[in-house]
Amino acid sequence: MSYEPIRHDWTLAEVQALFALPFTDLILRAQRVHRAHHEPNTVQMSTLLSIKTGACPEDCAYCPQSVRYDTGLAPQALLEVAAVRECAARAKAAGATRFCMGAAYRSPKPRDLQVIVQMVREVRALGLESCATLGMLTPAQAAQLKAAGLDYYNHNLDTSAEYYAEIITTRTYQDRLDTLAAVRAAGLKVCCGGIVGMGESPADRAELLRTLANLPAHPESVPINQLVKVPGTPLAHGPDVDPFDFVRTIAVARLLMPRAHVRLSAGREGMSDELQALCFLAGANSIFYGEKLLTTANPDVERDRRLLARLGLTAEGASRAPVTQELPAAPGGAARAAS
């Protein structure tokens, strides 16, 4: 049974009202919606590889790969197909079910896209889902990737339309929406989310999630990133995000997009196990798995395995005992159905 309708007509006031709920009420509501649409206690595992690093002409204020900032990052040309296949095979052996390839482009050059098409085919041949994030795409490029077997395309909105110009000036918000439309038209699944902690207001966070939820179709994956403050970038010295505000963002994303995988994404390396556990309770059911996210640190595989084991969480697709869609029984009482 579903306890929240699938909607694409949210108002900003409605989303802000969700953020304003008492914390425990919000988490309970999000967990009930999560269980109505997803197998409880499972987490989808993705691995992200930077296939072309640095020298990006964009000015995204959070990004160490921009050529405009001195972050000490050494540029790396597009990897060989064989090297990507080897990394994908290792990721699968470590438990990943989706392999994501990220390249620091404004938009990919035709000759590079031909190589990336071969990478996609190799990843799919291993039995992994494939995802790519390559910057802006034309409809023809999206169709080319779809023909190669690409499953998902990642293109984040990052923040609200109103705050966007404070973070990026080299492409417009509409440019991002146009790429998402091209990806959808090609039949690709969409991975699209944003970043928390860039100096945005609570209203900006609400508006970002409202924009995502009001797309013609909800993204299948919604990564919620906590800003990683990289020395040399304009956002290196911003204030920290209140952990409860971050968890609230996860919970509201779950309520607005019930069927999406909400991914606890960048910033996990600096999060306590307790904070990550709250995020899972709030409805997060996907993580990046591995020691690096493009160029920034991520918790190592063994730490993640220990955390998931402590929480009784299982990788999506792994065998486990049957589960119900009911909330667990309280001690000494009957199981209480979610409502």
N, C-alpha and C positions, 0 to 999 in steps of 0.2 A: 504494500500500500504506500502511496506517495502522500506526504503530509504538506507539501508546498507545490503549488501549480508551476508548470514551466512557463515562464513569462518572458516577454521581450518589450515590455512597456513600463518599466520601472521609472518612477520619478526620483529626482534627487532627494526630496523630502522623505520619501519612503526608505531609501537606502540609509540616509542619515539617522532615521528612527531605529533601524536595525543596529547601527553602530552604537546608539545611545542606550540600548538595553542593558540591564544589569548583567555583569559578566557571566555569572553562572547561568542565567536564563538564556543568554545568547549561545553559550557553549552547548547547553542541553538541546536547544532547538536545532542547532547545526548538526549535532550528533544524530538526532532522530532523522533528519533529512538525509544525512550520509548513509545511514543504515537502510533507508527506504530505497536507495538507488545503487548501492555498492555492497560488495561482500565485506562484512566487518573484519577488521584486524588483518587486512592485506594492504600491501604497499607496492605500487608499480615502481620498478627499478630501471632507471635510465643511466647511461654513461655518455658523457660529453667529451668530444675530442676537438681541439683546435686544429683544423686542417690547413689553415693559412693565417698567420699571426702578425698583427701589427701593421703599421703604415696605412691605416685607414684615414681617408681625408675628412671624415665627419668630425664634428666638435662635441659629441656627447660628453657632458661634463663629468660623468661617472666612469668613463672608459679609459683604461690604460693603453688601449690599442690605437688611440687617436694619434696621428702624426703631429698634432698640435701641442702635445704635452710631453714633458720630459719625465718619464716614469722608469727609465732604465730598462725598458722592455726591448729585447732584440727582435727585429722583424724576422719572420720565417716564411719562405716561399711555400706555395701549395705543395703539400706532401705527395709522395708517390702513392699510387693506388695500392701497391703491395704492402706498404707500411700501414695504411689505413685498415686493410683487411686483417693484418696481424693484430692491431689494436682491438678491432671488433671481436676477433676470436677470443682474445684474453678477457674482454668485457663479458662475453657470453659465459665463459668458464667461471667467472666470478659471480654470476647470478643476474646480470643485466638482461632485460628482455627488449630494450630499445636502445639503439645506438644513434647518438646525435652528432652531427658534424657541423662545426661552426667555422666560418671564414670571415675575416675582417674586410668586408667589401662595402662600398656604397651600393653597388650592384655588381653581379659577377660578369666578367668578360666572356664572350662567346667561347673562346678557346679553353678557358678555365672550366666553364660549365660542362664542356664535353668530358673533361677529366672527372669532374664530380659525378656525372652520370655513371661513369664506370665504377666509382666508389659505391654509389647507391646499389648498383647491381651486385657488387661483391658482398655488401652487408646483407642484402636480402637473401643471397645464396646461402648465408650462414644460418638462416632461419630467424634472424632478428628483425624487429620493426626498425624502420629507418626514419630519421628526422634530419632536417638541414636548416641552418640559419645562415643566409648568405646576403642579407641586406634586401634592397628593393628588387622586386621581380616584375617583369612584363608578363602579360597573359601568355605569350608564346613560351617564355622561359618556364613558367609554372607548368604548362602543358608538357614541356620536354622532361621535366623532373617527374611528373606523374607517369609518363610513358616508361620511364626507367624503373619504376616501381617504388618511388618515394611514398612513404605513408603520411608523414607529418611535415609541415613547414612551420618554423618558429619565427614570429615577427612581433615583438612586444610593442605595446603602445606606451609603455614606461610610466606615464602619469596622465593627468587630466589634460584636455585640450587647452584649458585656461593657463595651466602652469608650464606647459610644454616648452614655450619659448625661453623659459629660464634655464632649461637643461640642454636644448638642442636648437641650433639656428640653421643648420645646413640642409635640413629636409623638413617638410611640413608635416603636421598631424594628418592632413589629407593624403599625403604621400604614403603614410603607413596604412591608412584605411584602404587606399587603392590597391596596395600589395595584398592585403588580406582578402579583398574582393577577387583579385586575380587568382589567388590560391584556392579559394572556394569554388570559383568557376571551373578550375581545372580538375576538381574532384578530390583535392588533397584535404586531409584533416588539418585543423588549425591548432597551433600551440601559441597562445597569446596571453600575456599578463603584464606585470609592471614591477616597479621597484618602490619599496617603502624606505623612507629615511633620507630623501634628497632635499629636505627643507620644505616639502609640500605641506599644505594644511590638511586637517581632517576632511574638509569638504573636497579637496582634490582627490583624496583616497576614495571617498564615496563616489565621486564623479567618474574616476577611472573604472571602478567596478560596474557602475551603472552603464557606461559606454560598452563594456564587454558584454554585459548581460542583455543589452538591447540590440546587439548585432542580429542580423536575420537568423543566424544559427549560432548557438553558444560554441565557443572554442571547446574542442575535445580535451585539451590540456590547458590549465591556467597556472603558469608559474608565478608564485609570489616571492619576489626577491627582497632580501634585506640588503641595503647598500653596503658594499665592501669598500671601505675608504682607502683608496690607493694613493700613496704619496706621489705628488706631481700632478694629480688631477684637481680641478677646481673644487670638488666636493670632499677633499681629503680631510678637512677639519670641521665638518658639520657636526651638529649635536647627534647624540645617540637616539635611537628609536626606543620609546618605552616598550618593553617586551609585551605588556598586555595589549597595547595598541596594535602590535604586529599580529598577535593571536586573534584579535578582533577582526583584522583584515582577512585572515584565513577563514574565519567563521562566516563572515558576510559573503565572501566569494562562494563558499559552499551553499549558502542559502539562495543566492541569486542564480547560480548555475549548478543545479543539483546533480546533473549527470556527468559533469566534467570531472576529470582527474585534476585535483588541486595540488600543485606541486610545491612542496617546501624546497625552495631552490637556493640561489646564491645567499651567502651569509651564514650557512649552517656551521661552518668551521668555528665561528666564534660564539655559537649558541650552546648553552648548557643542555645536558640530556633532559633536564626537567622542562625547559622551554620547548624543546622539540616534541616532548611527550604531549604538552598542552596543544601544540599545533596539530598533532595527529588526532587528539580528542576533538578539536575544533573542525575536523573534516579533511585535513590534508591526507592524501593517500598516494603520493608519488614523491620520489626524491631522485636527485642525481647521485650516482653511486660511483665512487672513485676518488682519487686524491687531488684532482684539479678540475676546475671549471674554466675552460678556455685558458685564462692566465692567472686566476686567483685560487687560493687554497680551498680544499673541501675536506671534510673528515675522512680519515683513511678507512679502507674497507673493513678492517677488523673492528674498529670502533663502531661502525654502523652495524655490523653483525651482532656485536654485544648488546647494543642499544635495542635493536629489534627483538633479540631474544629476551631481554629483560622485560620488554613490554608485551611479549607474546604476539608479536606481529610477524607475518609471513610474507615473503615475496609473492606478488601476484603471479598466478600460474603454477605455483608450487603446490604439491599435494598437501592436504590438511584435513582434519576431521570436519564433517558437515557442520554448517553454522545455520542459525536461524536469523530472521530479521527482527527479532524481539530484543529489547534491552535485557541484560542479565537479571536474574532473580535477585531480589534483596535477601540477605540472610534471614532464614526463618519464614520466608514468604514466597508466594507464587511469582513466576515471571510476569512482568508487567509489559504489555505490548506498548510499543511506541505510539504516541498519539499527538 
